[in-house]
């Protein structure tokens, strides 16, 4: 179906060209993140776009599986107020909106885990998120320097059911 083609063609990208993302594109991606669905409309998130190269390198150094953040043009950091019951679900919804917005703008992006990771608190401090907010996810983004390989997804019939 053509209507869902944009979603079906998104893949994780971990290699980026050294080309900055225009500020208006970064702002539009952030706007898409804030418009995500949220339980009871609480909107418990604070979302950062990190574009400073030295900060990207420091952020990459904190992670275990996100070293490629250092080469990204931007990294979106989604934090949510941990005292909210559905902070993780809401933060994941915002992260997916960010990833789809990146793809719609011709950017490659990759989700890097945050919640429950040992670097979550150090990341919060580095970014400057207020206490009480927990890192839900990081999403590195940039203009792709690779064609995403087709790692393949499980067949539809193996993971879905209609009753």
LODREN-584598 format. One record per atom (N, C-alpha, C): residue number from 1; atom name; y, x, z. Coordinates in nm, 4 decimals. Layout:
<rs>
R   martor   vovo      north       east         up
R      NUM     CA          Y          X          Z
...
</rs>
This chain:
<rs>
R   martor   vovo      north       east         up
R        1      N    -0.1183     0.0843     0.0000
R        1     CA     0.0000     0.0000     0.0000
R        1      C     0.1237     0.0880     0.0000
R        2      N     0.2131     0.0553    -0.0849
R        2     CA     0.3350     0.1337    -0.0987
R        2      C     0.4203     0.1312     0.0279
R        3      N     0.4214     0.0200     0.0984
R        3     CA     0.5069     0.0054     0.2163
R        3      C     0.4713     0.1050     0.3265
R        4      N     0.3462     0.1470     0.3334
R        4     CA     0.3034     0.2380     0.4401
R        4      C     0.2822     0.3804     0.3895
R        5      N     0.3157     0.4060     0.2661
R        5     CA     0.2938     0.5383     0.2077
R        5      C     0.3629     0.6503     0.2825
R        6      N     0.4824     0.6232     0.3331
R        6     CA     0.5568     0.7259     0.4070
R        6      C     0.4814     0.7664     0.5335
R        7      N     0.4215     0.6695     0.5995
R        7     CA     0.3456     0.6996     0.7207
R        7      C     0.2166     0.7722     0.6850
R        8      N     0.1486     0.7270     0.5822
R        8     CA     0.0191     0.7849     0.5451
R        8      C     0.0308     0.9250     0.4870
R        9      N     0.1476     0.9637     0.4397
R        9     CA     0.1633     1.0960     0.3788
R        9      C     0.2163     1.2012     0.4769
R       10      N     0.2444     1.1633     0.6013
R       10     CA     0.2940     1.2589     0.7001
R       10      C     0.1799     1.3461     0.7520
R       11      N     0.2049     1.4759     0.7583
R       11     CA     0.1091     1.5730     0.8122
R       11      C     0.1856     1.6721     0.8988
R       12      N     0.1146     1.7378     0.9881
R       12     CA     0.1781     1.8410     1.0702
R       12      C     0.2088     1.9641     0.9850
R       13      N     0.3273     2.0188     1.0050
R       13     CA     0.3714     2.1392     0.9350
R       13      C     0.4165     2.2396     1.0408
R       14      N     0.3662     2.3633     1.0287
R       14     CA     0.3963     2.4672     1.1277
R       14      C     0.4675     2.5890     1.0688
R       15      N     0.4961     2.5865     0.9401
R       15     CA     0.5686     2.6967     0.8757
R       15      C     0.6899     2.6393     0.8044
R       16      N     0.8052     2.7030     0.8305
R       16     CA     0.9315     2.6479     0.7831
R       16      C     1.0142     2.7530     0.7094
R       17      N     1.0936     2.7035     0.6128
R       17     CA     1.1901     2.7899     0.5463
R       17      C     1.3062     2.8162     0.6410
R       18      N     1.3778     2.9230     0.6151
R       18     CA     1.4928     2.9589     0.7004
R       18      C     1.6183     2.8841     0.6550
R       19      N     1.6101     2.7546     0.6504
R       19     CA     1.7192     2.6701     0.6036
R       19      C     1.7575     2.5740     0.7161
R       20      N     1.8831     2.5715     0.7557
R       20     CA     1.9221     2.4811     0.8645
R       20      C     1.9146     2.3348     0.8220
R       21      N     1.8982     2.2510     0.9194
R       21     CA     1.8988     2.1061     0.8964
R       21      C     2.0426     2.0590     0.9183
R       22      N     2.1004     1.9880     0.8212
R       22     CA     2.2382     1.9395     0.8391
R       22      C     2.2524     1.8555     0.9665
R       23      N     2.3652     1.8704     1.0322
R       23     CA     2.3887     1.8007     1.1592
R       23      C     2.3699     1.6499     1.1461
R       24      N     2.4157     1.5921     1.0358
R       24     CA     2.4026     1.4466     1.0210
R       24      C     2.2558     1.4042     1.0121
R       25      N     2.1708     1.4905     0.9605
R       25     CA     2.0269     1.4615     0.9554
R       25      C     1.9682     1.4701     1.0963
R       26      N     2.0061     1.5743     1.1706
R       26     CA     1.9596     1.5878     1.3097
R       26      C     2.0013     1.4653     1.3903
R       27      N     2.1254     1.4211     1.3735
R       27     CA     2.1744     1.3048     1.4468
R       27      C     2.0991     1.1779     1.4072
R       28      N     2.0657     1.1633     1.2788
R       28     CA     1.9905     1.0463     1.2352
R       28      C     1.8494     1.0476     1.2946
R       29      N     1.7876     1.1644     1.3000
R       29     CA     1.6540     1.1758     1.3593
R       29      C     1.6599     1.1385     1.5081
R       30      N     1.7607     1.1884     1.5791
R       30     CA     1.7781     1.1522     1.7197
R       30      C     1.7984     1.0015     1.7351
R       31      N     1.8753     0.9429     1.6451
R       31     CA     1.8997     0.7991     1.6492
R       31      C     1.7690     0.7224     1.6318
R       32      N     1.6846     0.7685     1.5420
R       32     CA     1.5549     0.7033     1.5218
R       32      C     1.4686     0.7153     1.6469
R       33      N     1.4742     0.8276     1.7143
R       33     CA     1.3999     0.8440     1.8383
R       33      C     1.4430     0.7450     1.9444
R       34      N     1.5727     0.7274     1.9601
R       34     CA     1.6233     0.6380     2.0646
R       34      C     1.5951     0.4917     2.0353
R       35      N     1.5634     0.4587     1.9097
R       35     CA     1.5360     0.3201     1.8711
R       35      C     1.3880     0.2828     1.8837
R       36      N     1.3082     0.3696     1.9410
R       36     CA     1.1647     0.3437     1.9567
R       36      C     1.1409     0.2240     2.0490
R       37      N     1.0256     0.1598     2.0321
R       37     CA     0.9917     0.0526     2.1258
R       37      C     0.9706     0.1109     2.2656
R       38      N     0.9980     0.0299     2.3650
R       38     CA     0.9888     0.0750     2.5030
R       38      C     0.9511    -0.0426     2.5926
R       39      N     0.8636    -0.0183     2.6876
R       39     CA     0.8202    -0.1236     2.7791
R       39      C     0.9406    -0.1786     2.8556
R       40      N     0.9533    -0.3098     2.8531
R       40     CA     1.0609    -0.3793     2.9255
R       40      C     1.1998    -0.3295     2.8856
R       41      N     1.2119    -0.2626     2.7716
R       41     CA     1.3388    -0.2088     2.7214
R       41      C     1.4054    -0.1126     2.8204
R       42      N     1.3247    -0.0388     2.8962
R       42     CA     1.3767     0.0541     2.9957
R       42      C     1.4456     0.1741     2.9308
R       43      N     1.3932     0.2197     2.8161
R       43     CA     1.4496     0.3351     2.7458
R       43      C     1.4663     0.4542     2.8411
R       44      N     1.3548     0.5053     2.8959
R       44     CA     1.3629     0.6071     3.0003
R       44      C     1.3854     0.7489     2.9488
R       45      N     1.4194     0.7634     2.8228
R       45     CA     1.4228     0.8951     2.7605
R       45      C     1.5597     0.9602     2.7554
R       46      N     1.5532     1.0907     2.7507
R       46     CA     1.6646     1.1767     2.7112
R       46      C     1.6038     1.2679     2.6055
R       47      N     1.6696     1.2794     2.4913
R       47     CA     1.6126     1.3541     2.3791
R       47      C     1.7104     1.4624     2.3353
R       48      N     1.6621     1.5842     2.3291
R       48     CA     1.7420     1.6985     2.2876
R       48      C     1.6997     1.7432     2.1486
R       49      N     1.7957     1.7933     2.0726
R       49     CA     1.7686     1.8651     1.9484
R       49      C     1.8155     2.0081     1.9708
R       50      N     1.7212     2.0999     1.9755
R       50     CA     1.7529     2.2410     1.9948
R       50      C     1.7585     2.3066     1.8580
R       51      N     1.8728     2.3663     1.8242
R       51     CA     1.8876     2.4337     1.6949
R       51      C     1.9282     2.5801     1.7103
R       52      N     1.9685     2.6194     1.8295
R       52     CA     2.0076     2.7576     1.8562
R       52      C     1.8843     2.8475     1.8460
R       53      N     1.8909     2.9499     1.7607
R       53     CA     1.7739     3.0354     1.7338
R       53      C     1.7235     3.1066     1.8591
R       54      N     1.8138     3.1550     1.9440
R       54     CA     1.7672     3.2246     2.0644
R       54      C     1.6996     3.1272     2.1612
R       55      N     1.7506     3.0058     2.1693
R       55     CA     1.6890     2.9051     2.2556
R       55      C     1.5540     2.8596     2.1976
R       56      N     1.5460     2.8492     2.0665
R       56     CA     1.4178     2.8153     2.0027
R       56      C     1.3127     2.9219     2.0343
R       57      N     1.3537     3.0494     2.0295
R       57     CA     1.2604     3.1588     2.0598
R       57      C     1.2153     3.1533     2.2052
R       58      N     1.3065     3.1260     2.2966
R       58     CA     1.2702     3.1159     2.4380
R       58      C     1.1784     2.9968     2.4630
R       59      N     1.2076     2.8863     2.3970
R       59     CA     1.1245     2.7668     2.4083
R       59      C     0.9833     2.7953     2.3571
R       60      N     0.9749     2.8599     2.2415
R       60     CA     0.8442     2.8954     2.1842
R       60      C     0.7653     2.9841     2.2795
R       61      N     0.8347     3.0752     2.3462
R       61     CA     0.7700     3.1667     2.4384
R       61      C     0.7103     3.0991     2.5602
R       62      N     0.7583     2.9825     2.5946
R       62     CA     0.7042     2.9092     2.7094
R       62      C     0.5721     2.8397     2.6774
R       63      N     0.5538     2.8026     2.5510
R       63     CA     0.4394     2.7188     2.5144
R       63      C     0.3122     2.7997     2.4932
R       64      N     0.2004     2.7290     2.4952
R       64     CA     0.0733     2.7937     2.4650
R       64      C     0.0335     2.7763     2.3180
R       65      N     0.0682     2.6633     2.2593
R       65     CA     0.0308     2.6374     2.1200
R       65      C     0.1518     2.6040     2.0320
R       66      N     0.2692     2.6517     2.0708
R       66     CA     0.3891     2.6195     1.9947
R       66      C     0.4721     2.7399     1.9575
R       67      N     0.4074     2.8534     1.9363
R       67     CA     0.4818     2.9765     1.9042
R       67      C     0.5648     2.9617     1.7767
R       68      N     0.5223     2.8728     1.6868
R       68     CA     0.5932     2.8507     1.5602
R       68      C     0.7289     2.7833     1.5804
R       69      N     0.7564     2.7348     1.7002
R       69     CA     0.8881     2.6758     1.7288
R       69      C     0.9983     2.7779     1.7002
R       70      N     0.9695     2.9054     1.7235
R       70     CA     1.0697     3.0110     1.7020
R       70      C     1.1176     3.0166     1.5569
R       71      N     1.0351     2.9749     1.4624
R       71     CA     1.0702     2.9792     1.3205
R       71      C     1.1216     2.8461     1.2678
R       72      N     1.1252     2.7441     1.3529
R       72     CA     1.1713     2.6120     1.3115
R       72      C     1.3240     2.6090     1.3052
R       73      N     1.3762     2.5158     1.2283
R       73     CA     1.5212     2.4952     1.2237
R       73      C     1.5673     2.4146     1.3447
R       74      N     1.4759     2.3346     1.3993
R       74     CA     1.5080     2.2525     1.5164
R       74      C     1.3805     2.2232     1.5935
R       75      N     1.3988     2.1929     1.7190
R       75     CA     1.2887     2.1430     1.8005
R       75      C     1.3437     2.0280     1.8827
R       76      N     1.2813     1.9135     1.8680
R       76     CA     1.3217     1.7960     1.9441
R       76      C     1.2403     1.7935     2.0731
R       77      N     1.3072     1.7742     2.1839
R       77     CA     1.2422     1.7718     2.3144
R       77      C     1.2643     1.6345     2.3766
R       78      N     1.1532     1.5655     2.4021
R       78     CA     1.1587     1.4302     2.4569
R       78      C     1.1225     1.4360     2.6051
R       79      N     1.2154     1.3955     2.6884
R       79     CA     1.1944     1.3868     2.8324
R       79      C     1.2067     1.2410     2.8729
R       80      N     1.1270     1.2015     2.9706
R       80     CA     1.1376     1.0653     3.0228
R       80      C     1.1402     1.0678     3.1743
R       81      N     1.2040     0.9688     3.2298
R       81     CA     1.2145     0.9532     3.3739
R       81      C     1.0749     0.9213     3.4281
R       82      N     1.0177     1.0161     3.4971
R       82     CA     0.8786     1.0060     3.5399
R       82      C     0.8552     0.8920     3.6390
R       83      N     0.9563     0.8478     3.7067
R       83     CA     0.9404     0.7377     3.8018
R       83      C     0.9178     0.6032     3.7326
R       84      N     0.9395     0.5976     3.6030
R       84     CA     0.9152     0.4737     3.5286
R       84      C     0.7662     0.4618     3.4967
R       85      N     0.7110     0.3448     3.5187
R       85     CA     0.5666     0.3228     3.5048
R       85      C     0.5132     0.3628     3.3674
R       86      N     0.5859     0.3316     3.2618
R       86     CA     0.5375     0.3561     3.1260
R       86      C     0.6113     0.4711     3.0577
R       87      N     0.6531     0.5712     3.1354
R       87     CA     0.7300     0.6828     3.0787
R       87      C     0.6547     0.7537     2.9671
R       88      N     0.5230     0.7710     2.9837
R       88     CA     0.4465     0.8453     2.8842
R       88      C     0.4324     0.7664     2.7545
R       89      N     0.4022     0.6402     2.7641
R       89     CA     0.3902     0.5560     2.6448
R       89      C     0.5237     0.5484     2.5702
R       90      N     0.6308     0.5279     2.6469
R       90     CA     0.7633     0.5185     2.5853
R       90      C     0.8032     0.6498     2.5185
R       91      N     0.7781     0.7614     2.5863
R       91     CA     0.8116     0.8919     2.5294
R       91      C     0.7313     0.9237     2.4050
R       92      N     0.6047     0.8815     2.4038
R       92     CA     0.5220     0.9030     2.2838
R       92      C     0.5721     0.8183     2.1673
R       93      N     0.6166     0.6971     2.1962
R       93     CA     0.6726     0.6127     2.0894
R       93      C     0.7980     0.6779     2.0313
R       94      N     0.8831     0.7312     2.1172
R       94     CA     1.0039     0.7988     2.0696
R       94      C     0.9677     0.9216     1.9867
R       95      N     0.8655     0.9949     2.0299
R       95     CA     0.8218     1.1135     1.9559
R       95      C     0.7713     1.0755     1.8175
R       96      N     0.6930     0.9695     1.8077
R       96     CA     0.6450     0.9265     1.6757
R       96      C     0.7614     0.8860     1.5859
R       97      N     0.8601     0.8182     1.6422
R       97     CA     0.9773     0.7837     1.5610
R       97      C     1.0467     0.9097     1.5094
R       98      N     1.0581     1.0114     1.5953
R       98     CA     1.1190     1.1382     1.5530
R       98      C     1.0396     1.2004     1.4385
R       99      N     0.9076     1.2037     1.4513
R       99     CA     0.8230     1.2648     1.3479
R       99      C     0.8350     1.1906     1.2156
R      100      N     0.8356     1.0580     1.2214
R      100     CA     0.8490     0.9802     1.0977
R      100      C     0.9879     0.9966     1.0364
R      101      N     1.0900     1.0070     1.1200
R      101     CA     1.2260     1.0288     1.0681
R      101      C     1.2354     1.1656     1.0012
R      102      N     1.1744     1.2670     1.0610
R      102     CA     1.1723     1.4000     0.9984
R      102      C     1.1099     1.3911     0.8594
R      103      N     0.9965     1.3257     0.8519
R      103     CA     0.9253     1.3128     0.7241
R      103      C     1.0113     1.2377     0.6207
R      104      N     1.0783     1.1335     0.6647
R      104     CA     1.1638     1.0557     0.5745
R      104      C     1.2785     1.1403     0.5196
R      105      N     1.3208     1.2414     0.5946
R      105     CA     1.4285     1.3314     0.5506
R      105      C     1.3752     1.4533     0.4757
R      106      N     1.2460     1.4556     0.4446
R      106     CA     1.1892     1.5668     0.3695
R      106      C     1.1587     1.6889     0.4543
R      107      N     1.1553     1.6708     0.5849
R      107     CA     1.1254     1.7810     0.6757
R      107      C     0.9779     1.7798     0.7138
R      108      N     0.9275     1.8969     0.7454
R      108     CA     0.7962     1.9063     0.8051
R      108      C     0.8160     1.9126     0.9551
R      109      N     0.7202     1.8620     1.0299
R      109     CA     0.7310     1.8628     1.1756
R      109      C     0.5927     1.8687     1.2375
R      110      N     0.5895     1.9106     1.3624
R      110     CA     0.4633     1.9192     1.4343
R      110      C     0.4856     1.8872     1.5815
R      111      N     0.4025     1.7994     1.6330
R      111     CA     0.4052     1.7598     1.7741
R      111      C     0.3421     1.8690     1.8574
R      112      N     0.4087     1.9071     1.9643
R      112     CA     0.3543     2.0025     2.0611
R      112      C     0.3503     1.9307     2.1952
R      113      N     0.2360     1.9324     2.2600
R      113     CA     0.2179     1.8601     2.3859
R      113      C     0.3167     1.9068     2.4916
R      114      N     0.3509     1.8180     2.5822
R      114     CA     0.4416     1.8516     2.6903
R      114      C     0.3913     1.8019     2.8241
R      115      N     0.3626     1.6733     2.8328
R      115     CA     0.3194     1.6146     2.9586
R      115      C     0.1904     1.6819     3.0059
R      116      N     0.1868     1.7160     3.1301
R      116     CA     0.0724     1.7808     3.1947
R      116      C     0.0569     1.9286     3.1598
R      117      N     0.1432     1.9844     3.0782
R      117     CA     0.1347     2.1258     3.0427
R      117      C     0.2011     2.2100     3.1506
R      118      N     0.1499     2.3297     3.1757
R      118     CA     0.2090     2.4132     3.2801
R      118      C     0.3525     2.4563     3.2501
R      119      N     0.3933     2.4512     3.1255
R      119     CA     0.5295     2.4917     3.0893
R      119      C     0.6303     2.3771     3.0934
R      120      N     0.5878     2.2568     3.1300
R      120     CA     0.6760     2.1398     3.1262
R      120      C     0.7995     2.1578     3.2145
R      121      N     0.7809     2.2043     3.3369
R      121     CA     0.8949     2.2193     3.4286
R      121      C     0.9874     2.3319     3.3833
R      122      N     0.9311     2.4435     3.3382
R      122     CA     1.0154     2.5528     3.2880
R      122      C     1.0947     2.5082     3.1655
R      123      N     1.0336     2.4251     3.0828
R      123     CA     1.1031     2.3716     2.9653
R      123      C     1.2170     2.2800     3.0088
R      124      N     1.1913     2.1964     3.1082
R      124     CA     1.2968     2.1078     3.1593
R      124      C     1.4174     2.1894     3.2056
R      125      N     1.3902     2.2948     3.2792
R      125     CA     1.4992     2.3790     3.3298
R      125      C     1.5709     2.4513     3.2162
R      126      N     1.4955     2.5036     3.1193
R      126     CA     1.5552     2.5752     3.0065
R      126      C     1.6460     2.4836     2.9246
R      127      N     1.5997     2.3631     2.8985
R      127     CA     1.6765     2.2670     2.8185
R      127      C     1.7952     2.2122     2.8971
R      128      N     1.7779     2.1986     3.0289
R      128     CA     1.8833     2.1422     3.1113
R      128      C     1.8660     1.9943     3.1394
R      129      N     1.7432     1.9447     3.1274
R      129     CA     1.7175     1.8043     3.1606
R      129      C     1.7286     1.7877     3.3121
R      130      N     1.7779     1.6736     3.3562
R      130     CA     1.7946     1.6516     3.4997
R      130      C     1.6607     1.6458     3.5739
R      131      N     1.6605     1.6787     3.7020
R      131     CA     1.5391     1.6623     3.7828
R      131      C     1.4921     1.5166     3.7761
R      132      N     1.3623     1.4973     3.7849
R      132     CA     1.3062     1.3626     3.7767
R      132      C     1.2612     1.3267     3.6363
R      133      N     1.3064     1.4044     3.5381
R      133     CA     1.2638     1.3824     3.4000
R      133      C     1.1497     1.4768     3.3689
R      134      N     1.0502     1.4242     3.2991
R      134     CA     0.9324     1.5029     3.2645
R      134      C     0.9255     1.5218     3.1127
R      135      N     0.8866     1.6407     3.0722
R      135     CA     0.8683     1.6675     2.9297
R      135      C     0.7492     1.5871     2.8789
R      136      N     0.7721     1.5034     2.7806
R      136     CA     0.6639     1.4278     2.7183
R      136      C     0.6129     1.5032     2.5969
R      137      N     0.7045     1.5524     2.5137
R      137     CA     0.6616     1.6200     2.3918
R      137      C     0.7737     1.7053     2.3344
R      138      N     0.7316     1.8031     2.2574
R      138     CA     0.8208     1.8820     2.1738
R      138      C     0.7811     1.8535     2.0296
R      139      N     0.8765     1.8583     1.9402
R      139     CA     0.8466     1.8404     1.7981
R      139      C     0.9295     1.9414     1.7186
R      140      N     0.8618     2.0458     1.6716
R      140     CA     0.9280     2.1452     1.5871
R      140      C     0.9498     2.0842     1.4494
R      141      N     1.0613     2.1208     1.3852
R      141     CA     1.0920     2.0635     1.2542
R      141      C     1.1680     2.1624     1.1677
R      142      N     1.1513     2.1492     1.0388
R      142     CA     1.2231     2.2301     0.9426
R      142      C     1.1771     2.1964     0.8021
R      143      N     1.2426     2.2584     0.7056
R      143     CA     1.2007     2.2372     0.5669
R      143      C     1.0707     2.3148     0.5459
R      144      N     0.9673     2.2478     0.4962
R      144     CA     0.8342     2.3095     0.4892
R      144      C     0.8302     2.4352     0.4019
R      145      N     0.7594     2.5359     0.4524
R      145     CA     0.7326     2.6584     0.3766
R      145      C     0.5845     2.6634     0.3424
R      146      N     0.5169     2.5528     0.3615
R      146     CA     0.3742     2.5424     0.3301
R      146      C     0.3459     2.4002     0.2858
R      147      N     0.2420     2.3862     0.2071
R      147     CA     0.1928     2.2532     0.1738
R      147      C     0.0877     2.2196     0.2780
R      148      N     0.1074     2.1100     0.3478
R      148     CA     0.0106     2.0776     0.4517
R      148      C    -0.1279     2.0592     0.3914
R      149      N    -0.2239     2.1251     0.4490
R      149     CA    -0.3614     2.1102     0.4036
R      149      C    -0.4172     1.9765     0.4465
R      150      N    -0.5053     1.9282     0.3719
R      150     CA    -0.5693     1.8018     0.4023
R      150      C    -0.6870     1.8305     0.4943
R      151      N    -0.6625     1.8273     0.6247
R      151     CA    -0.7703     1.8504     0.7208
R      151      C    -0.8613     1.7296     0.7276
R      152      N    -0.8114     1.6208     0.6811
R      152     CA    -0.8916     1.4999     0.6758
R      152      C    -0.8929     1.4233     0.8057
R      153      N    -0.8883     1.2984     0.7922
R      153     CA    -0.8989     1.2075     0.9055
R      153      C    -1.0352     1.1393     0.8982
R      154      N    -1.0801     1.0918     1.0085
R      154     CA    -1.2061     1.0192     1.0118
R      154      C    -1.1941     0.8968     0.9214
R      155      N    -1.3035     0.8549     0.8603
R      155     CA    -1.2989     0.7360     0.7743
R      155      C    -1.2567     0.6116     0.8538
R      156      N    -1.1863     0.5229     0.7881
R      156     CA    -1.1348     0.4010     0.8495
R      156      C    -1.2438     0.3240     0.9231
R      157      N    -1.3586     0.3091     0.8597
R      157     CA    -1.4677     0.2322     0.9192
R      157      C    -1.5296     0.2965     1.0414
R      158      N    -1.5065     0.4250     1.0612
R      158     CA    -1.5614     0.4941     1.1787
R      158      C    -1.4777     0.4736     1.3048
R      159      N    -1.3527     0.4360     1.2882
R      159     CA    -1.2642     0.4292     1.4043
R      159      C    -1.1925     0.2966     1.4216
R      160      N    -1.2136     0.2012     1.3311
R      160     CA    -1.1453     0.0737     1.3424
R      160      C    -1.2460    -0.0414     1.3350
R      161      N    -1.2060    -0.1550     1.3915
R      161     CA    -1.2940    -0.2701     1.3979
R      161      C    -1.2110    -0.3957     1.3818
R      162      N    -1.2646    -0.4930     1.3111
R      162     CA    -1.2009    -0.6227     1.2954
R      162      C    -1.3021    -0.7278     1.3404
R      163      N    -1.2616    -0.8078     1.4345
R      163     CA    -1.3521    -0.9138     1.4842
R      163      C    -1.2881    -1.0488     1.4646
</rs>
